[in-house]
Amino acid sequence: MSDIPSNGDIVEGVVTARPCDCCGHHEVGIVTAAGDYLPLRPGMQVRILRQAEAEDDEPVG
């Protein structure tokens, strides 16, 4: 699992859901092009791109 960037870096990826390692519930996060998973947490700021804008990108997860 990837750490939350603390230096203001922008993280890009595809939103996905996966089972939590602790209890098995599904958590929502982002999978980056490098395959790192970053769970979304309350208070995180996100930017949503329409599928048409991301159409040339292949799904990562």
N, C-alpha and C positions, 0 to 999 in steps of 0.2 A: 504494500500500500504506500502511496506517495504522501509526503508531508504537505501540509498547507503552506503555500509560499508566504513568507513573512516579510519579504523585501519589496512587495508591490508588483512582482512579476505577473504578467498576464498568462493565464493557462487556457489553452484551446484544446477542445476535444469533442467527443460525442457523448451525449447524455445517455446513461444506461442504468439499469437496476441490477443488483446482485445480492446474494444472501450475505448477511452480516456474519463476520467471523466469530462473534461472541455468542449470539443467540439464534441466528438463522433467519431473522426477519429480513425482508428485502429493503435495502437502502439505495437511495438514488445518488449517483455521482457522475463524474466525467472520466472517460478513458481517453488519454492523450494519444497522439500518433506514435509515441514511444511505447505505448502499452501500459503506462502507469495509471493507476486508479486513484482519483481524488474524490472522497465522499463530500457531498454537499451538506453544509451545516447551516442552521438558522443564523441569519445575519450576514451571510455571504452575499456579495453583490455579483449578479450575473448579467450577461448580455446574450440575448437570444437572436440568432440569425434564422431567417426563413429558409426552408429547405431549398428554395430556388437559388439562394445565394450560396449555399453550401453544396450544391448539386454536383460539382466537379470533384468534391472530396469523397473518398471511399470510406465507408464505415470502419471504425477502428476496432470496435468490440465485437 
